[in-house]
Amino acid sequence: MLVLKGGEIVMANQACHSLLGYPEGSLESRAIGELLEEGQGAAFFSWLEQPGESAFSARLLRIDGSSQELDIRTIDIAPEKGERLLLLAEPKAIKEVQQRAHFLYKLLNNLKGVVYVLEFPGRWHFTFVGGRVESVCGYTAEELMQRSRAFSLAHPDDRPELKRHIKTLLQKGADGFELAYRIITKSGKVKHIWNYGIFIKNVQGEVVASEGIILDFTAMQQAREEVQQLLERHQLILETTLDGFILADTQGRVVDVNTAYCKMTGYSREELLQMNIVQLEAQLSPEQIAERIQLMLAAGGARFETQHRHKDGHPIQLSVSISIMESKQGALVAAFCRDISEQIQAQKALKESEQKYRALFEQSYDAIVLSEGMYIVDCNQQAARLFGYEKPEELLGMAAIDLTPAVQPGGRVSLDYMQELVAAALAGEPQFFQWQHKRKDGSLFDAEISLGTVTMEGKIYIQAIVRDITERLEARRKLTAALQEVEALKKQLEAENLYLQEEINLAHNYEHMVFGSEAFASVLRQVEQVAPVDVPVLVTGETGTGKELIVRAIHKLSSRSHKPLVKVNCAALPRELIESELFGHEKGAFTGATQQKLGRFELARDGTLFLDEIGELPLDLQPKLLRVLQEGELERVGGTTTIPLNVRVIAATNRDLQQAIREGTFREDLYYRLHVFPIHLPPLRERKEDIPHLVRFFLEKYSRKFNKAYNMPSPSAMKLLMSYDWPGNVRELENMVERALVLSRDGHLPFARLLGFSPREEPPATSLKAVEKNHILQTLEACGWKINGPGGAAQLLGLKPTTLRDRMKKLGIQRPGQQ
């Protein structure tokens, strides 16, 4: 315990409380005289006032009223403050405690560290601190003694391991300890300390306290870490270098090697450390090796090539760099070894390759020219022949630019272009290109050049392999022209084939012309007159009168009959596509134009173009058609090239074009351009003599098609047919015959029923309009009043929907329920 001269107890450790049976902390601030057995106070205080170390035996009262004899030793801690340290112990332990106190006191005055006393059990805390406390820990002695736990000084990362280690020592009954760990000073600085101490035990052998010293070895630890880092860095360099490293003494004994040298020789590190350089050297004798070591020691190092022997016996060609190192054991020979076996083999292979290259160089069918910079240093015989010289020597020393015209065919300056190509080749990018060269006589030729680099005897040269391609380019030009012509013909033939296939599929039979009237015979005479003459023809007539048949007859009788007859229905094509259909378009001319297309004019080249329903041609396209007819040439949609044409144009219409001119829907100039030779086809009602011939023709045609027999119409039936007005003309008559044959039974043809009469009725002479009206009504009712499309009344009657509606309007025909 710590007491003042007046006897006031300033501090008492747990051992004091335990020894006297008091609760911990209850002795502080009490007077020590209260603990003395009666009659001992005067002697005790007299002894306490004596300076220096001394001993006193007294009986102290325990809390239970009993007394216990104790030996008390005193030490001056702070004489100027009157503080004295009393060490209380049973008589047997006092000598040991005295020795420890004396030891601590000496340490306090002589060491540059910290002396401490820690109390235990319960919790470790300082009961005494002295020495260089502030310089080591940053705290004052008082501040440390006020800390609740001594371990709180330790670094948080070291604290768990420190506690575990102390616990283990206590469990093993150790007398002391020696620890190295980190602490955190008052300023937050981390320090490395060494802590040596002993455990203090009571008579029962229990540890009740600890005494020791703390030394700061932060600087030593930092130096040790720096040295370790340096050693690790040095070792890392040796282990990661690709070169082998071997360290030997002056007698050749191996001291150290790295991993690279082990891999290089096939030995393990352990095997090499037991060997001598003599065992590894493959060329020199032991005497020569010893002599070389002495020379290297004298010179301070050396560089040379040698051979070491691999573990399996084969030699390894090495390039060795030697340096001499001094150590405590004497001079050491440090050797960095690089395996150059592959390099030696490569040099040998290169020499052989250069010899082979030279042989190929001279035997090549291509011209080969080697240049250094821009000047020729070598070439083969083929190069001399290609450029018009007798011997290769004539080209040596010439500038490569002298063998080329000033400007290349593309317009580039040869010198500038050549410098760019050479620079790219020197940068490792081989160049392939066409070049125009100049021969000795000044003539030019085209060549294909492969430009690259070649290394011989350690020097880099520009190598040009030159091949004359004059004949090849000429052949290519001819082939390209031929292919273009073939492609054009292919496209034309494909388009013509497609069109002709469409024509073949038409249901009409144009091989026969059936007639019996003078009116139609007159038309045919006009056909014979105009067919040989290459002029435009305009064929007019009502729908179904056979205008297309007449157009085909004109084409067949003309000089163009061996070329295609191409038909364009101006009314059937969508307005936005008709221009493209007539004149063609280029690829990309409009959305969806993914490839070039030939128009109908080009398909009809040298043949005939049939413009059906010309009266339906949009007004904005009529000027372009007129220009083509007048100038005989066109431009495709989206194109700029003018294409000449040789096409005969025949137009047909069922409209009154003069009325259309008056209405402003047809150009007058185009009308006169087409109206060079007009042919008008009379309607069937004006040439009824043709009806019997046509009926017989259609009956034969469809009886073969349906494989069905028929009876010839009776005179009354034929009279009935001839009395009908036939607004759909021949087409309506053909459809009527086809339908009658389909509905016939036992060969009887129900013409009367189809025309709206009973079989016994004779049509009144004045009822033709009624017959026509009745016939149209019956057809409409049979079709469910459907006019347009397949199975509609217009199709069955052989009329256009517009024509049928006109006839219904004139005859006053309306669908029931409509006004």
C-alpha positions in Angstrom: 0.0 0.0 0.0 1.0 3.7 -0.4 0.8 5.8 2.7 1.7 9.4 3.8 4.0 10.1 6.7 0.9 11.0 8.8 -0.4 7.4 8.3 -3.2 8.2 5.7 -3.6 5.3 3.2 -3.5 6.7 -0.3 -3.7 3.4 -2.2 -3.9 -0.2 -1.4 -3.8 -3.0 -3.9 -6.1 -6.0 -4.0 -3.5 -8.2 -2.2 -3.6 -5.9 0.8 -7.4 -6.0 0.9 -7.4 -9.8 0.5 -4.7 -10.2 3.2 -6.7 -8.3 5.8 -10.1 -9.5 4.6 -11.4 -6.0 3.5 -13.6 -5.4 0.5 -11.6 -4.0 -2.4 -11.3 -0.1 -2.2 -12.4 0.1 1.5 -8.9 0.8 2.8 -8.2 4.0 0.8 -8.6 7.2 2.8 -8.4 5.4 6.1 -5.5 5.8 8.6 -3.1 2.9 9.0 -3.2 3.5 12.8 -6.7 2.1 12.8 -5.4 -1.2 11.6 -2.7 -1.6 14.3 -3.3 -3.8 17.3 -3.5 -1.7 20.5 -0.2 -0.7 22.0 1.8 -0.7 18.7 1.0 2.7 17.3 3.8 4.8 18.8 6.5 2.3 17.7 5.0 1.9 14.3 4.8 5.7 13.5 8.3 6.2 14.9 9.6 3.5 12.5 7.6 5.0 9.6 9.2 8.4 10.0 12.7 6.9 9.5 14.1 7.6 6.0 15.4 4.9 3.7 14.5 1.2 3.5 13.8 -0.6 6.7 11.6 -3.4 8.1 9.1 -3.6 10.9 7.0 -6.5 12.3 3.5 -5.7 13.5 0.1 -7.2 14.1 -2.6 -5.7 11.9 -6.3 -6.1 12.6 -8.5 -7.9 10.1 -12.0 -6.9 9.4 -13.4 -9.8 11.5 -11.5 -8.5 14.6 -8.7 -11.0 14.5 -5.1 -10.0 14.1 -2.4 -11.3 11.9 1.3 -10.8 12.2 2.9 -9.3 9.0 6.3 -8.2 8.0 6.3 -4.7 6.6 9.0 -3.2 4.3 9.1 0.5 3.3 10.5 2.2 0.2 10.6 6.0 -0.4 8.7 6.8 -3.5 8.4 10.6 -3.4 10.2 11.8 -0.3 9.4 15.4 -1.0 5.7 14.6 -0.9 6.0 12.4 2.2 4.8 9.3 0.2 6.1 5.9 1.2 5.5 2.5 -0.3 4.7 -0.2 2.3 5.1 -3.8 1.2 3.0 -6.2 3.4 3.6 -9.9 3.4 3.6 -12.9 5.6 7.0 -13.4 7.2 8.0 -16.2 4.8 7.4 -14.1 1.6 8.9 -10.8 2.8 12.5 -11.6 1.7 11.4 -12.4 -1.9 9.2 -9.2 -2.0 12.1 -7.2 -0.7 14.4 -8.5 -3.4 11.9 -7.6 -6.1 11.3 -4.2 -4.7 15.0 -3.5 -4.6 15.2 -4.8 -8.2 12.4 -2.5 -9.3 14.0 0.5 -7.5 17.3 0.0 -9.3 15.6 -0.4 -12.7 13.7 2.8 -12.0 16.9 4.7 -11.7 19.1 3.1 -14.3 17.0 1.9 -17.3 15.6 4.1 -20.2 12.4 2.1 -20.2 9.4 1.8 -18.0 9.2 -0.1 -14.7 5.8 -1.2 -13.6 3.8 -3.3 -11.1 0.5 -4.8 -12.2 -2.0 -6.2 -9.7 -4.0 -9.4 -10.2 -6.5 -11.1 -9.9 -9.7 -9.6 -10.9 -8.3 -7.2 -13.5 -4.8 -6.2 -14.5 -4.1 -2.6 -13.6 -1.1 -0.6 -12.8 -0.3 -0.1 -9.1 3.1 1.4 -9.7 4.8 2.9 -12.8 8.2 4.5 -13.0 11.1 5.4 -15.4 10.8 7.0 -18.9 7.0 6.7 -18.9 6.1 9.7 -21.0 8.9 9.2 -23.6 7.8 5.6 -24.1 4.0 5.7 -23.7 3.1 9.4 -23.9 1.2 9.2 -20.6 2.3 10.3 -17.1 2.6 7.7 -14.4 -0.5 9.0 -12.7 -2.5 8.7 -16.0 -1.4 5.1 -16.5 -2.3 4.2 -12.9 -5.7 5.7 -13.4 -6.5 3.5 -16.4 -8.9 0.7 -15.5 -7.1 -2.0 -17.6 -3.4 -2.3 -18.4 -4.2 -4.2 -21.7 -5.9 -1.1 -23.1 -2.4 0.2 -24.1 -2.0 -2.7 -26.5 -2.8 -2.2 -30.2 -6.4 -3.5 -30.9 -5.1 -6.0 -33.5 -2.5 -7.4 -31.0 -4.8 -7.4 -27.9 -6.6 -10.7 -28.4 -3.4 -12.7 -29.1 -1.7 -11.0 -26.1 -4.5 -11.9 -23.7 -4.5 -15.5 -25.0 -0.7 -15.8 -24.5 -0.9 -14.5 -20.9 -3.7 -16.8 -20.2 -1.7 -19.8 -21.5 1.3 -18.8 -19.4 -0.8 -18.6 -16.3 -2.4 -22.0 -17.0 1.0 -23.5 -17.4 2.3 -22.0 -14.1 5.1 -20.0 -15.8 7.2 -17.8 -13.5 7.6 -15.0 -16.0 7.2 -13.9 -19.6 8.9 -12.1 -22.5 6.6 -10.5 -25.0 6.9 -8.2 -28.1 3.8 -6.4 -29.3 2.5 -3.0 -30.4 1.1 -0.2 -28.2 -0.8 3.0 -29.1 0.6 6.1 -27.3 -1.4 9.0 -26.0 -0.8 10.9 -29.3 -2.1 7.8 -31.3 1.3 6.8 -32.5 2.0 3.1 -32.9 5.2 1.8 -31.2 6.8 -1.6 -31.0 7.8 -2.6 -27.4 9.5 -5.5 -25.6 8.0 -6.4 -22.3 9.9 -8.6 -19.8 8.2 -9.5 -16.4 7.7 -11.9 -13.6 4.6 -13.2 -11.9 4.2 -12.6 -8.1 2.5 -15.4 -6.2 1.1 -15.8 -2.7 1.8 -18.6 -0.3 -1.0 -20.6 -2.0 0.9 -20.3 -5.4 -1.7 -18.0 -6.8 -0.5 -15.1 -9.1 -1.5 -11.9 -7.4 0.7 -9.4 -9.3 3.3 -8.9 -12.0 6.4 -6.8 -12.2 8.4 -5.9 -15.2 10.0 -3.5 -17.6 8.9 -2.1 -21.0 11.5 -1.1 -23.6 10.8 0.8 -26.9 12.4 -0.9 -29.9 10.3 0.8 -32.6 13.4 2.1 -34.4 15.0 -1.3 -34.3 11.8 -2.9 -35.6 11.5 -0.4 -38.5 15.1 -1.0 -39.5 14.6 -4.8 -39.3 11.5 -4.5 -41.6 13.3 -2.3 -44.1 16.2 -4.9 -44.2 13.6 -7.7 -44.6 11.8 -5.8 -47.4 15.1 -5.2 -49.2 16.0 -8.9 -48.9 12.6 -9.9 -50.2 12.8 -7.5 -53.1 16.3 -8.8 -53.9 15.0 -12.4 -53.8 11.9 -11.5 -55.9 14.1 -10.0 -58.6 16.3 -13.1 -58.6 13.3 -15.4 -58.7 11.3 -13.6 -61.4 14.2 -12.8 -63.8 14.2 -15.0 -66.9 18.0 -15.3 -66.6 19.6 -17.9 -64.5 21.6 -16.8 -61.4 24.3 -18.8 -59.7 26.5 -17.7 -56.8 29.7 -19.5 -56.0 32.8 -19.0 -53.8 36.3 -18.7 -55.2 36.7 -22.5 -55.0 33.7 -23.0 -57.3 31.3 -24.3 -54.6 27.7 -23.2 -55.3 26.3 -20.9 -52.6 23.0 -19.9 -54.1 20.9 -20.3 -57.3 17.5 -19.0 -58.5 14.6 -20.9 -59.9 15.4 -20.0 -63.5 18.8 -21.6 -63.3 17.3 -24.7 -61.8 14.8 -25.0 -64.7 17.6 -24.3 -67.2 19.8 -27.1 -66.0 17.2 -29.6 -64.7 18.6 -29.8 -61.2 16.8 -29.0 -58.0 18.0 -26.2 -55.7 19.1 -28.7 -53.1 21.1 -30.7 -55.7 22.9 -27.6 -57.0 23.9 -26.4 -53.5 25.8 -29.6 -53.1 27.7 -29.2 -56.4 30.8 -27.4 -57.7 31.0 -25.3 -60.9 33.4 -28.0 -62.2 30.5 -30.5 -62.4 28.3 -28.1 -64.4 30.9 -26.8 -66.9 30.8 -28.7 -70.2 33.8 -27.3 -72.0 36.6 -26.4 -69.6 38.8 -28.6 -67.4 39.0 -28.0 -63.6 42.4 -26.3 -64.1 40.9 -23.9 -66.8 38.0 -23.1 -64.5 40.3 -22.2 -61.6 42.4 -20.0 -63.9 39.3 -18.3 -65.2 38.1 -17.6 -61.6 41.4 -15.9 -60.8 41.3 -13.8 -63.9 37.7 -12.7 -63.1 38.7 -11.8 -59.5 41.6 -9.7 -60.8 39.4 -8.0 -63.4 36.4 -7.6 -61.1 34.1 -9.4 -63.6 33.8 -10.7 -67.1 31.5 -11.5 -70.1 31.8 -14.7 -72.2 29.9 -17.6 -73.8 30.3 -21.1 -72.4 28.4 -24.4 -72.1 26.9 -25.9 -68.9 25.7 -29.5 -68.9 22.0 -30.3 -68.3 21.1 -33.0 -65.8 20.2 -35.3 -68.7 23.6 -34.7 -70.3 22.9 -32.4 -73.2 24.9 -29.1 -73.4 23.3 -25.7 -72.8 24.8 -22.8 -74.7 25.0 -19.8 -72.2 25.9 -16.2 -72.4 27.4 -15.3 -68.9 27.9 -12.0 -67.2 30.2 -12.2 -64.1 30.5 -9.8 -61.2 32.5 -10.1 -58.0 30.7 -9.6 -54.6 32.4 -9.1 -51.2 31.0 -10.8 -48.1 32.2 -11.7 -44.6 33.2 -15.1 -45.8 35.3 -13.5 -48.6 34.8 -12.9 -52.3 31.9 -14.5 -54.1 31.4 -15.0 -57.9 27.9 -13.9 -59.1 26.9 -15.1 -62.6 23.8 -14.2 -64.6 23.3 -16.9 -67.3 21.2 -16.6 -70.4 20.3 -19.6 -72.4 21.2 -18.8 -76.0 20.8 -22.3 -77.4 17.7 -21.3 -79.4 19.5 -18.2 -80.6 22.4 -20.2 -81.9 20.1 -22.6 -83.6 18.2 -19.7 -85.1 21.4 -18.1 -86.4 22.3 -21.4 -88.0 18.8 -21.8 -89.5 18.9 -18.2 -90.7 22.2 -18.9 -92.6 20.7 -22.0 -94.2 17.5 -20.0 -95.0 19.6 -17.3 -96.7 21.3 -19.9 -98.8 17.9 -21.4 -99.8 16.5 -17.9 -100.4 19.4 -17.2 -102.8 18.7 -20.3 -104.8 15.0 -19.5 -105.0 15.9 -15.9 -105.8 17.8 -16.9 -108.9 15.4 -19.6 -110.1 12.1 -17.5 -109.6 9.9 -16.9 -112.6 9.0 -13.5 -111.1 11.3 -10.5 -111.0 12.8 -10.0 -107.6 14.5 -6.7 -106.7 16.2 -5.8 -103.4 16.7 -2.2 -102.4 18.4 -0.4 -99.6 16.6 2.8 -99.1 15.5 3.8 -102.7 18.5 2.2 -104.5 18.8 -1.3 -106.0 21.4 -3.5 -104.4 20.5 -6.8 -105.9 18.1 -8.4 -108.5 17.7 -11.7 -110.3 18.0 -12.4 -114.0 14.2 -12.3 -114.5 14.2 -8.7 -113.3 16.8 -7.8 -115.9 14.8 -9.4 -118.7 11.5 -7.8 -117.5 13.0 -4.3 -117.5 14.8 -4.8 -120.9 18.4 -5.3 -119.6 20.8 -8.1 -120.5 22.4 -8.6 -117.1 21.3 -7.9 -113.5 24.5 -6.0 -112.8 23.2 -3.2 -115.1 20.4 -2.4 -112.6 22.6 -2.3 -109.5 23.0 1.2 -108.0 20.0 2.5 -110.0 17.2 4.4 -108.1 14.0 2.4 -108.2 12.1 5.5 -109.3 14.1 5.4 -112.5 12.1 2.3 -113.6 8.7 4.0 -113.4 7.0 6.9 -115.2 6.6 10.2 -113.3 2.8 9.7 -112.8 0.9 6.5 -112.3 -2.3 5.8 -114.3 -4.5 6.9 -111.3 -2.9 10.3 -111.4 -0.7 9.9 -108.3 3.0 11.1 -108.4 5.1 8.0 -108.5 7.8 9.2 -106.2 5.4 10.3 -103.4 3.4 7.1 -103.7 6.5 4.9 -103.7 7.8 6.6 -100.5 4.5 5.9 -98.8 4.5 2.2 -99.8 8.2 1.7 -98.7 7.5 3.4 -95.3 4.5 1.1 -94.7 6.6 -2.0 -95.7 9.4 -1.0 -93.3 6.8 -0.6 -90.5 5.9 -4.3 -90.9 2.9 -4.0 -93.2 3.4 -5.9 -96.5 2.0 -4.1 -99.5 0.2 -5.6 -102.5 -0.6 -3.2 -105.4 -0.5 -2.6 -109.1 2.2 -0.4 -110.6 3.1 0.8 -114.0 6.8 0.4 -114.8 9.1 1.7 -117.6 11.5 -0.5 -119.6 14.9 0.4 -120.8 13.5 1.4 -124.2 10.9 3.6 -122.6 7.9 1.4 -123.1 5.4 0.9 -120.3 4.0 -2.2 -118.7 1.6 -3.0 -115.9 2.9 -5.1 -113.0 1.6 -6.6 -109.8 3.9 -5.8 -106.9 4.4 -7.6 -103.5 6.4 -5.3 -101.3 7.9 -6.4 -98.0 11.2 -6.7 -96.1 13.8 -9.3 -95.9 16.7 -9.6 -93.4 20.1 -10.9 -94.5 23.3 -10.8 -92.5 21.6 -8.6 -90.0 20.5 -5.9 -92.5 17.0 -5.1 -93.6 16.2 -4.8 -97.3 13.1 -3.8 -99.2 12.1 -6.8 -101.4 9.8 -6.2 -104.4 8.4 -9.2 -106.3 7.3 -7.9 -109.7 5.0 -9.8 -112.1 4.0 -8.6 -115.5 0.2 -8.6 -115.8 -0.2 -6.7 -119.0 -1.7 -9.7 -120.8 -3.8 -10.6 -117.8 -5.3 -7.1 -117.6 -6.1 -7.1 -121.2 -7.8 -10.5 -120.9 -9.7 -9.2 -117.8 -10.9 -6.2 -119.7 -12.2 -8.3 -122.5 -13.8 -10.7 -120.0 -15.4 -7.9 -118.1 -16.9 -6.5 -121.3 -18.1 -9.9 -122.3 -19.6 -10.5 -118.9 -21.4 -7.2 -119.0 -22.8 -8.0 -122.3 -23.9 -11.5 -121.2 -25.4 -10.0 -118.0 -27.4 -7.5 -120.0 -28.6 -10.2 -122.4 -29.4 -12.5 -119.4 -31.5 -9.8 -117.8 -33.3 -9.1 -121.0 -33.9 -12.8 -121.7 -35.1 -13.4 -118.2 -37.5 -10.5 -118.4 -38.6 -11.6 -121.9 -39.0 -15.2 -120.7 -41.1 -14.0 -117.7 -43.3 -11.9 -120.0 -43.7 -14.7 -122.6 -44.6 -17.2 -119.9 -47.4 -14.8 -118.8 -48.5 -14.5 -122.4 -48.6 -18.3 -122.9 -50.9 -18.6 -119.9 -53.5 -16.3 -121.4 -56.8 -18.1 -122.1 -57.3 -16.7 -125.6 -56.5 -18.6 -128.7 -54.9 -16.2 -131.2 -54.0 -18.8 -133.8 -57.3 -18.5 -135.7 -59.4 -15.6 -137.0 -63.0 -16.6 -137.4 -65.3 -14.3 -139.4 -67.8 -14.3 -142.2 -68.6 -10.6 -142.6 -67.3 -8.1 -145.1 -66.8 -5.6 -142.2 -64.2 -7.8 -140.5 -62.6 -8.8 -143.9 -62.1 -5.0 -144.5 -60.3 -4.8 -141.1 -58.0 -7.6 -142.1 -57.1 -6.0 -145.4 -56.1 -2.9 -143.4 -53.9 -5.2 -141.2 -52.2 -6.6 -144.2 -51.5 -3.1 -145.5 -50.0 -1.6 -142.3 -48.1 -4.7 -140.9 -45.0 -4.4 -143.2 -44.8 -0.6 -142.7 -43.0 0.4 -139.4 -45.5 3.1 -138.3 -47.6 3.5 -135.1 -51.1 2.0 -135.3 -54.1 3.0 -133.2 -56.7 0.2 -132.9 -60.2 1.4 -131.6 -63.4 -0.4 -130.9 -65.7 -1.5 -128.1 -64.6 -3.9 -125.4 -64.6 -7.5 -126.6 -64.3 -6.8 -130.3 -60.9 -8.4 -130.6 -58.5 -5.4 -130.6 -55.7 -7.5 -129.1 -56.2 -10.2 -131.8 -55.7 -7.5 -134.4 -52.6 -6.2 -132.7 -51.0 -9.7 -132.6 -51.9 -10.2 -136.3 -50.1 -6.9 -137.2 -47.0 -8.0 -135.2 -47.0 -11.5 -136.8 -47.2 -10.1 -140.3 -44.5 -7.5 -139.6 -40.7 -7.8 -140.0 -40.5 -7.8 -136.2 -42.3 -11.1 -135.8 -39.2 -12.9 -134.6 -38.9 -10.4 -131.7 -41.2 -10.1 -128.7 -44.6 -8.5 -128.6 -44.9 -6.9 -125.2 -48.2 -5.9 -123.8 -48.9 -3.2 -121.3 -52.5 -2.7 -119.9 -52.5 1.0 -118.9 -55.7 0.6 -117.0 -54.6 -2.5 -114.9 -51.3 -1.0 -113.5 -51.4 1.0 -110.3 -50.8 4.7 -111.0 -47.6 4.8 -108.9 -46.0 1.8 -110.8 -46.9 2.5 -114.4 -43.9 4.7 -115.0 -41.5 2.1 -113.7 -43.3 -0.6 -115.7 -43.0 1.3 -118.9 -39.5 2.8 -118.6 -37.8 0.6 -115.9 -35.9 1.9 -112.9 -32.4 1.8 -111.4 -31.5 0.2 -108.1 -32.4 2.5 -105.2 -34.6 4.8 -107.4 -37.3 4.6 -104.8 -38.3 2.7 -101.7 -38.5 -1.0 -102.6 -36.3 -0.7 -105.7 -33.7 -3.3 -104.5 -32.4 -4.0 -107.9 -32.4 -2.7 -111.5 -35.4 -3.4 -113.6 -35.9 -3.3 -117.3 -39.1 -1.5 -118.4 -41.5 -2.8 -121.1 -40.0 -0.6 -123.7 -36.6 -2.2 -123.2 -38.2 -5.7 -123.2 -39.8 -4.9 -126.5 -36.4 -3.9 -128.1 -36.5 -4.5 -131.8 -40.0 -5.8 -131.4 -43.5 -4.4 -130.8 -45.0 -2.7 -127.7 -48.7 -3.0 -127.3 -50.2 -0.2 -125.2 -53.7 -1.5 -124.3 -56.3 0.9 -122.9 -54.1 3.9 -123.9 -57.0 6.2 -123.0 -56.4 5.3 -119.3 -52.8 6.5 -119.2 -52.3 9.2 -116.5 -52.1 12.7 -118.0 -48.7 13.4 -116.2 -47.0 10.4 -118.0 -48.3 11.2 -121.5 -45.5 13.8 -122.2 -42.8 11.3 -121.3 -44.4 8.7 -123.6 -44.6 11.3 -126.3 -40.9 12.1 -125.9 -39.9 8.4 -126.2 -42.1 8.0 -129.3 -40.5 11.1 -131.0 -36.9 10.7 -129.9 -36.6 6.9 -129.8 -34.8 6.9 -126.4 -35.5 6.9 -122.7 -34.1 7.2 -119.2 -35.0 4.7 -116.5 -36.6 6.1 -113.3 -33.7 7.2 -111.1 -31.2 6.9 -113.9 -29.2 9.5 -115.9 -28.1 7.3 -118.8 -30.0 7.8 -122.1 -30.9 4.4 -123.6 -31.6 4.3 -127.4 -34.7 2.2 -128.5 -36.0 0.6 -131.7 -39.6 -0.3 -130.8 -42.8 -0.3 -132.8 -45.8 1.0 -130.8 -49.4 -0.1 -131.3 -52.0 1.3 -129.1 -55.6 0.3 -128.5 -58.6 1.8 -126.7 -62.4 1.5 -126.3 -62.7 5.2 -125.4 -63.4 8.2 -127.7 -60.0 9.8 -127.5 -61.2 13.0 -129.3 -63.8 13.4 -126.6 -61.1 12.8 -124.0 -59.0 15.6 -125.7 -62.0 17.9 -125.4 -62.3 17.0 -121.7 -58.6 17.6 -121.1 -57.7 14.0 -120.0 -55.7 13.1 -123.1 -53.0 15.1 -124.9 -53.8 16.1 -128.5 -50.1 15.8 -129.6 -49.9 12.3 -128.3 -53.1 11.4 -130.0 -51.8 12.5 -133.4 -48.5 10.7 -132.8 -50.4 7.4 -132.2 -53.1 8.0 -134.9 -50.8 7.6 -137.9 -52.7 4.5 -139.1 -56.1 4.0 -137.3 -58.0 0.7 -137.5 -61.5 0.6 -136.1 -63.1 -2.7 -135.2 -66.9 -2.7 -135.7 -69.0 -4.2 -132.8 -70.5 -7.6 -133.2 -74.0 -6.2 -133.6 -72.8 -4.5 -136.9 -71.3 -7.8 -138.3 -73.8 -10.4 -137.2 -72.8 -12.6 -140.2 -69.8 -13.5 -138.0 -72.0 -14.9 -135.2 -72.7 -18.4 -136.7 -69.0 -18.9 -137.5 -68.0 -17.8 -134.0 -70.6 -20.0 -132.3 -69.3 -23.1 -134.2 -65.7 -22.2 -133.3 -66.4 -21.7 -129.6 -68.5 -24.9 -129.4 -65.6 -26.9 -130.9 -63.1 -25.3 -128.5 -65.0 -25.9 -125.3 -66.4 -29.3 -126.2 -62.8 -30.5 -126.5 -61.9 -28.7 -123.2 -64.9 -30.2 -121.3 -65.0 -33.5 -123.3 -68.7 -33.0 -123.8 -70.8 -33.6 -127.0 -73.3 -31.1 -128.3 -76.0 -30.6 -130.9 -75.6 -27.8 -133.4 -78.0 -24.9 -132.5 -81.3 -25.0 -134.4 -82.0 -22.3 -137.0 -84.4 -20.7 -134.5 -81.7 -20.8 -131.8 -79.2 -19.3 -134.2 -81.7 -16.6 -135.2 -82.2 -15.9 -131.5 -78.4 -15.4 -131.0 -78.2 -13.2 -134.1 -81.1 -11.1 -132.8 -79.3 -10.3 -129.6 -77.4 -6.9 -129.4 -74.3 -8.4 -127.7 -73.1 -5.4 -125.7 -70.0 -7.4 -124.7 -69.4 -8.3 -128.3 -67.3 -11.4 -129.1 -66.2 -11.9 -125.5 -69.8 -12.0 -124.3 -70.7 -14.4 -127.1 -67.8 -16.7 -126.1 -68.9 -16.7 -122.5 -72.5 -17.4 -123.5 -71.4 -20.5 -125.6 -69.2 -21.8 -122.8 -71.9 -21.4 -120.2 -74.5 -23.1 -122.5 -72.2 -26.1 -123.1 -71.7 -26.4 -119.3 -75.5 -26.4 -118.7 -76.4 -28.6 -121.7 -78.2 -31.9 -121.4 -78.1 -34.6 -124.0 -76.4 -32.1 -126.4 -79.2 -29.5 -126.1 -77.8 -26.0 -125.7 -80.2 -23.8 -123.6 -79.5 -20.5 -125.4 -83.1 -19.3 -125.2 -83.3 -19.8 -121.5 -79.9 -18.1 -121.0 -81.2 -15.1 -123.1 -84.5 -15.0 -121.1 -86.9 -16.9 -123.5 -88.7 -20.1 -123.2 -87.7 -22.7 -125.8 -90.9 -22.3 -127.8 -90.9 -18.5 -127.8 -89.7 -16.6 -130.8 -88.3 -13.2 -129.9 -90.4 -10.3 -131.2 -88.6 -8.3 -133.9 -88.9 -5.1 -131.8 -87.8 -6.5 -128.4 -83.9 -6.6 -128.6 -83.5 -4.1 -125.8 -85.9 -6.1 -123.7 -84.0 -9.3 -124.4 -80.7 -7.6 -123.5 -82.2 -6.2 -120.3 -83.7 -9.6 -119.4 -80.4 -11.3 -120.1 -78.4 -8.9 -117.8 -81.0 -9.2 -115.1 -80.8 -13.0 -115.1 -77.1 -12.9 -115.0 -77.1 -10.4 -112.1 -79.6 -12.5 -110.1 -77.5 -15.6 -110.7 -74.4 -13.9 -109.4 -76.2 -12.4 -106.4 -75.9 -8.9 -108.0 -72.1 -9.2 -107.8 -70.6 -7.1 -110.7 -66.8 -7.1 -110.1 -64.3 -9.9 -109.5 -64.2 -13.6 -110.3 -67.7 -15.1 -110.8 -69.2 -11.6 -111.2 -71.7 -10.6 -113.8 -69.2 -8.5 -115.8 -66.9 -11.6 -116.2 -69.8 -13.9 -117.2 -71.1 -11.3 -119.7 -67.7 -10.7 -121.1 -67.9 -7.0 -120.2 -65.8 -4.6 -118.2 -67.4 -3.6 -115.0 -67.6 0.0 -116.2 -69.3 -1.0 -119.5 -71.8 -3.2 -117.6 -72.7 -0.3 -115.3 -73.2 1.9 -118.3 -75.6 -0.6 -120.0 -77.5 -1.1 -116.7 -78.0 2.7 -116.4 -79.2 2.9 -120.1 -81.6 0.0 -119.6 -82.9 1.3 -116.2 -81.7 -1.8 -114.3 -81.5 -1.3 -110.5 -81.0 -3.8 -107.7 -84.3 -4.5 -105.9 -84.6 -2.2 -102.8 -82.5 0.6 -104.4 -83.9 3.7 -105.9 
